[in-house]
Amino acid sequence: MTLETRGETIDIHGGGRDLLFPHHENEITQSEALTGKNFANYWTHCGLIKINGEKMSKSLGNSLTIRDALKMYNYEVIKYLMFSKHYASDIDILDSDFQLSERHMYYFYSTIKSMENFITSNNGNVKAEVLEDEIPNTIISKFEEVMDDDFNTSAALANLHTVFKYVNNIMKNSKKSNKQIVANTLAKILDDIKSVYKILGIFEQKPNEFLFNMKEKYLEKLNIDANKVEKQIDQRAEAKKNKDFETADAIRSNLEKDGIILNDTREGTIWDFKTLYNFN
């Protein structure tokens, strides 16, 4: 079959580390004895997928199918979790790992939404002058560098966190800088991120849609009524207006006990989930 579909030599042959001997060694022996040619140029032996410390297998009845995982988690959350480990490493799947991946992706998309708003408000131009800092000018080259290092996807994601930390910092301190140049820098960063990280299949969704779906999930999970949250925020705003800061603080504290945090901005008060917001 391989001869008919791939020819005498395969470029990349993948498989589980547990198949290296005897399965893959037998493939090499049989194929090269027949053709006299190198069977595969590169071998990528991936680690084992474990569930709570045990190898995932049908015989143990602990398999988690992609179909079942997608019923519980966004597909980009699953990808983030898979890519956070090097393909040759074992991965032990825990609910807490999925939840951490959710928080990371929520943070990324929240930041992207803020970037898009800043770019639009300040007419950011991806081809105009940008800040001369290292980070906005090395996103693509650093991605290529780590991916050339045996598909080091975990390092690629680590680089991404460095970039987003930088992004939030320059937006926070934009008053001290030329806002036009900051907007141009954000436009370039966003363009570069999307151009290379699409290889990993992340950032394919619209930020508003991803964030809305995630919030809906956590509202249901925590049994919270969004309308009641909004009503309490309005009551807090009224209390602050009347200089009744004791009531305003009490409302904030009660919401925080329910897992809701408040962020007061120029545009008004924004609420978020404490679990998702504190992703670290």
N, C-alpha and C positions, 0 to 999 in steps of 0.2 A: 504494500500500500504506500509506504514512504517513497519508494522508487517512482511510483506513478504520480504522486502528488507533489513531492519535494525534490526529486532527483537523487543523485547518489550521495550528496553531502547536504546536511541540514545546517543552516546558519546558527540558529539558537535552539537548543533542546532544554526544556524545563521539566521539572518533576520534584517530588518530595525527597528530602534528604534520606528518608528511610528506604528509598528505591535505588540508591546508588549501587549497592551490592545486594543481590546478584543481578537484579533486573537490568540496570543500565549498562553494567559491564558486559552482560550477555548480549545486549543490543549491539554494542561496539564490536564484540568478537564475531558475531554472526554476520553483521553488515559488511565489515571490512574484509572478512574472509571471502565474501561473495564479490564485492566490487573492487577491492584493492585500493579504495579511496578512504580518506578521512570521513568518518561517519557524521561528526558534528564539530563545528568550529568553536562554539561556546556552550558551556553547560551552566545552567542556573538551578541550583538545588535549593529549594525553599525550605524554611523551617516548618515545624509541625503546628497545626492549629489545635489548641487545647481548650477545654471547657473546665473551669475550676480546677486546673492542674492535671487533668487527664486528657490524653489524646482524643480528639473528636473522631468518632467512628460510628458507623451504623450498628456494628456489633455490640457496642456499649450503650446504644440507644440515647446518646447525648448529642446528636447532630443538630446543628442550627443551619437551616437552609437560608439562602439569600432571600427567597420569597418570604420566609417567616421574619427575617431581620428587617425587611423593608416595611413590614406591617407595623413595626415598632419605632423605626428610626429613618430619618431622611437619608437618601442614598449618598449624599455628600458627607454626612456624618460617618457612615460606614466606611467610605473611602478614606476619610481622614484617619480613622482608627487603623486601617490596614497599612496605610502609608507611613504611619508614625513609627512603625517597626521596619527594620531592614528585612528584605524578603528572605534572607538566609537565617533570620532569627526565628525562634519559636514565638508564638503569640498566644497568650492565655486570655481567652475572652471572658470578661466579667461585665456585669451590668454597669459597674462604676466606671469602666473604661469607655463604654458608649456614652455615658452621661458627661464625662470629661470632654469627649470629642464634640458633643453637642455644645458645650460651653465655649469651646475654642471656635467652632464654626459660627456660633451666634456672635461672638466677639468680632470675628472677621467681617461678617456681613453688617454688623452695626457700624463698624468703622468705615466700610465701603459706602454705606448710606451717608454718613457724615462727610466723607470725601466728595461724593457726588454733589451734595448740597453746597459745599464750599466752592467747588469748581464752578458750578452754575452761577452762584451768587457773585463770583469774582471773575467771570469770563475766562476761566483757565484754558490755556492753549498748549496742547501736548508738544507742539513744535517750537514754542517760544522759549525765552530764557528761563532756566531753572536754577535752583540752588546748587552750589558747587560741592555740596557734601558728598561723601562716598556712597552712601546707601542708595539714593535715587539714581545713581549712574552705574551701578554694578549689579542690579537685580538679575538681568539676563545672564551675565557672565558667571555670577556665583551659582545660579541654577544649573547652568551647563557644567560647571566645575564639579559639583557634587553628584550630578547624574552620571557624569563620566567616571566617577569613582564607584563602579559596580552598582549603579542604580541606587544611590544612597538617598532614598526618598525621605528618610527621617531627618537627615541634615537639611534637605530642601524645605521641610516644614519648619525646622528650627530657624532657618534664615527668614522665613515668612513672618515669624513672630518678631524678629528683630526689625523688620521693615515696618510692621504695623505699630510697634512701639514708637518708632521714629515718626511715623505719620501722625499719631495722636499728639506727640510732643510739639511738632511744628504747627499743628492746628491750634493747640492750646496757647502757644506763644506767638500767634500770628500778628498780634497787635504790635509786637516789637519788630516785625519784619515788613517787607513789601508784600502786601497781600496778593498782588498780581503774580509775583514770582512764586509765592507759596502755592497759589492755585495752579500755576503752570507745572510746578513740581509734582503736585498731587495728581494732575492729569497724566503726566509721564509715568509716574509710579503705577497708577491704576492700569494704564495701557500695557505696561511691561508685565505686570503681574498676570493679567488676563491672557497675554500672548504666550507665556511659557507654562503657567500652572494649569492651562487647559489640557496639557499633556497628561496631568493627573486626574482630569475630569472634575475639578472643583471650580467654584465661582461661575457655574453655568446658569444659576438662577438669578432672578431679580431680587435685590435686597429686601424690598418691601414684602414680597411674597414669602421669602424664606423666613423673615422675622415674624410675619403675621402667623404663619403656620406653626412656628415654634411657640409663640405666645399662646395660641389656641390650645396646643397640646398641654402646656403647663397650667393653663387655667382649669382645664379638665382634671389634670393630675392632682392639683392642689384644691380642687373644688372651690374655685374663686369666681365670683361674678364680676366681670369687667365693668359693668354699669355701676355696681356698688363702689368699686374702686374710684371711678371717675367722680361719683357723687361725693365721696369723702375728700377727694382732692379739691373739689369746688368749695366744700365746707371749710377746709383748711385755708384756702385762698381768702375766703370771706373773713375768717378769724384773724388772719394776718393783716387784712385791710383795716380791721377794727382794733388792731394792736393787741389782740387777745392771743399772745404768743404761747401761753400755757396750753390753751386748747389746740393751737396749731401743732405744737410739739407732741401733744398726746395723740393726735390723729396720725402723725408720722410714725410714732412708736408703735401704735396699734397695727398699722399697715405692715411695719417691718416684722412684727411678730407673726404675721400671716405670710411672710416671705416676699413682701413687696417693698421696694426701695424707691425713694423719690429723688429726682434731680431737678432743681430749680434752674431754669434757663431764661434768657431774654424772651424767648417765644412762649414761655409758660412752664408749667411743671410736667415733667415726663416721668412716667412710672415704668419700672422694670422688675424682673424677678431677681431676687437676691442670689439665688442659686446660679442663674445664668450669667449675671453681671460679674460676680466674683469668680471668674473662671480659673484663676490661679489657685 
